[in-house]
Each structure stands twice: as C-alpha cells, then as structure tokens.
Amino acid sequence: MIEWLSRRFFGYLFIEMSGFSPERFLNMCTVHEIELWQVVNTGPTYQFFMTVPGFRKIKPLVRKSKVRLRILKKFGLPFFLYRNRKRKFYAAGLFGFFFILYTLSLFIWDIKFDGNRMYTYDTLLKYCESEQIHYGMIKSKIDCDLLEESLRTAFPEITWVSARVSGTRLLVKIKENEVLSEIPVKDETPCDIVAEKDGVITSMIVRSGVPKVAVGDTVTKGQILVSGALPIIGDSEEIVNTHYVHSEADIRAKTEYHETRRIPLYRKIDVETGKVRRGLYVKAFESSFLLMRPRPEGTSWKRTMEEEQLHLFQNFYLPIYIGKITGKEYISYERPYTEEEKKELADKMNQEFEKKLLEKGVQILENHVKILDNESLCQIAMDFITDEPVGRQEGIKMQTTEEPEETNHSDERN
C-alpha cells in the first residue's frame, strides 16, 4: 500500500525501449536498484513502468547500453497537477474538499464501547450524553481522565476504564467486576411465609419459623405455610410471650396452569408479486435524502434498508450514512386456517408459555394442548401440571404480651 501511494504521489512513467543492448540496460538497472515493473518484450521493443526519480538516474545507463527510451504515458500527482494548472475552480474544489475533511477531523462522529456486558450500549451512551459527551462535539473538549473517573463512580460494577480519542472516534474500553462488589445485608425483619397460589406441598425445608403445613397438604393462595411467631410457654404451659423471627424455608408444591388463547378464523397471507424497487438513502448530520421511485398508487410494498456509516480509515468516521433500500411489492388476501396451521400455531403458543414458566424456575410435569374450534370461534387451551416454589415472605405485625407479675404471698398475709 505504501509503495502504491509513493508511486502516485511522486509520479511514474510508461516507457518503450529499443536499441542495441536492452538486456544490458535491464541488468544495470537491477545493479543500481532502479525500480522497473511489468516489463514486457513486444519483439522489437521492451515496454515497462518506472518511477520519475528512477528516470532521472538512468541517463548514464542509456549511454552505455546504447538504447533509446520513449515516454508513452505519464501517471501520478505531479502530472495531474500540471495538466490542470489552469483550472482554478477545480483546484479550489480540491482545496475545499481537503479543508472540509480537516474540519470534520476536529469532531467526534462515533463512540464505541468495548467490554461492556452488564451495562448496555444505550445505557452508557445516555450517561455520556448527560456528561456533555456526544456525537458532533469538538475532540479537544473531551477530558478522557475525567470520563474514566466518572464512569467508575457512576457504575460500581465497572472496575477499570480506558478512554482515548483516535481519529474521529471515542474508544472506551471497560472491564466489569465478575463478583459482587458488596455483600448483601441479611434481612432480619419478622415475617411469615404464605402460599403464592393453590397447590399440594411436595417438599418443605424450614430453616427458621414454625411450619403450619406438611408435605402432602393442600394449600390455598394466601395461607400461612411457616409462621414467624414463636410462642414462649411458661411453667403452667400457658403462652406468656411471643418471639418473632424472619421465616426462611424452601417450599415447593404441585400446581396447575390453565391458559386459553383466541386466534382469528381467517389468516392474512402476503404474496410477493416479483416486482422490486431499489433506492438509496443518504443522511448527513440531521438531514436525510431518499432517492427512490415513488410507488404506484394502490399498491403495497415491504421495504428493507441496510445502513452503513462512511469512514476513510479505520478510525476516521464521517457524519454521513448511506443506506440501500429494497422494496418488494405484495398483495394480501385472507383465507381460513388449515388444521395443520392451527396445530403449528398451537405448538408455538405452547412453547412460548412453557419457556416463560421455565424462566421462573417452574418444573413442568405434564402438558396438554387442545384446539377448541367451531364456526364462530377458535381457541387454544393449554393445561400445565407443574412443580414450583410457592412460598412468599410477608411481614407480620408484632404483638407484645406482658408477663404476669409475681404475687408476694407473704405481704398479703401481713
């Protein structure tokens, strides 16, 4: 790449050589390290490319080898500028182009975060905007050290930050903590454990509190499963006081889910006609321009777009976006669902509901799907028999019971 740029910057020539000893000339060029490339023997002559600095060095070699050289074509920046030396507007446009590039290079046109997993790109970008760091700002106003410190302060799980400006991009590398930054404070608030829903207890491990049910019992929603009130029994086997604790237990129960979904009797079908419209989308700063033939009246089209931000080099991004738009014509009509389509739709709904249950830690024991269909309505009924945690902590109101005062019998006798 560097060699390609050097040839075009200093210029190069297309040469035709004839004469007494062309082979000797080529050998001497090799000895003197004069670059020649794409050497072709056309019979009576040789043709090749060479650089302008090399052409200035070969006069002694031409005399010794008794050859004649003829320049067939000239390439590169020096010859381009010479040919266009009288085109003032062309030169002004070229100067303006580089001036605009230089002006754009003073601003930030892309912000990239690397290493973030816990915090999304949008979250970090909104925080930067709240700190007055955004697209289109002047690079010199960015204090990378201050940005690094503020990110570590605002997001406790970020342990290391490196921010730097490269080209027209702000590159922020982040390392997040993989362990908990703080040990959670244990909750000691007195509470009961109540049932979240109806079910039959299948397993029960109580770590603190008084169990009120046992394995195999049927419970209803809101029923107390473990009580946080511990009675204190006196010598006469009477409750003299109550001690309240934070109930903890792992309780699972056999539960049921019944879900019914309605689906329309008719299905909308979109069929592509094969007609395609293509266009270009250009966005610069806040302005955009769409170049595409208007759609014929009374037709329906689906459009897709692929957008890309322009950049000259790896980190020299520009505030210009170019997108390719593809439009496909389609026609729509309605028809009744087939039995196979109803079954596929029922299976899809069942899988989606099953996925939600599994994400909650629910173990599915049985699963039944039915399609209830008639002339006016189509329903999909899903029945699940599951095993899941049913305990939920609920605060209790503490009531204090005063202990009975001891009676001094000796004083009464006196």
C-alpha positions, 0 to 999 in steps of 0.5 A: 500500500505504501509503495502504491501511494509513493508511486502516485504521489511522486509520479511514474512513467510508461516507457518503450525501449529499443536499441542495441543492448536492452538486456544490458540496460535491464541488468544495470538497472537491477545493479543500481536498484532502479525500480522497473515493473511489468516489463514486457518484450513486444519483439522489437521493443521492451515496454515497462513502468518506472518511477520519475526519480528512477528516470532521472538516474538512468541517463548514464545507463542509456549511454552505455547500453546504447538504447533509446527510451520513449515516454508513452504515458505519464501517471501520478500527482505531479502530472495531474497537477500540471495538466490542470494548472489552469483550472482554478475552480477545480483546484479550489474544489480540491482545496475545499474538499481537503479543508472540509475533511480537516474540519470534520477531523476536529469532531467526534462522529462515533463512540464505541464501547468495548467490554461492556456486558452488564451495562448496555450500549444505550445505557452508557451512551445516555450517561455520556450524553448527560456528561456533555459527551456526544456525537458532533462535539469538538475532540479537544473538549473531551477530558478522557481522565475525567470520563474514566473517573466518572464512569467508575463512580457512576457504575460500581460494577465497572472496575477499570476504564480506558478512554482515548480519542483516535481519529474521529472516534471515542474508544472506551474500553471497560472491564466489569467486576465478575463478583459482587462488589458488596455483600448483601445485608441479611434481612432480619425483619419478622415475617411469615411465609404464605402460599403464592397460589393453590397447590399440594406441598411436595417438599418443605425445608424450614430453616427458621419459623414454625411450619403450619403445613406438611408435605402432602397438604393442600394449600390455598393462595394466601395461607400461612405455610411457616409462621414467624411467631414463636410462642414462649410457654411458661411453667403452667404451659400457658403462652406468656410471650411471643418471639418473632423471627424472619421465616426462611424455608424452601417450599415447593408444591404441585400446581396447575396452569390453565391458559386459553388463547383466541386466534382469528378464523381467517389468516392474512397471507402476503404474496410477493408479486416479483416486482422490486424497487431499489433506492438509496438513502443518504443522511448527513448530520440531521438531514436525510435524502431518499432517492427512490421511485415513488410507488404506484398508487394502490399498491403495497410494498415491504421495504428493507434498508441496510445502513452503513456509516462512511469512514476513510480509515479505520478510525476516521468516521464521517457524519454521513450514512448511506443506506440501500433500500429494497422494496418488494411489492405484495398483495394480501388476501385472507383465507381460513386456517388449515388444521395443520396451521392451527396445530403449528400455531398451537405448538408455538403458543405452547412453547412460548408459555412453557419457556416463560414458566421455565424462566421462573424456575417452574418444573413442568410435569405434564402438558396438554394442548387442545384446539377448541374450534367451531364456526364462530370461534377458535381457541387454544387451551393449554393445561400445565401440571407443574412443580414450583416454589410457592412460598412468599415472605410477608411481614407480620405485625408484632404483638407484645404480651406482658408477663404476669407479675409475681404475687408476694404471698407473704405481704398479703398475709401481713 
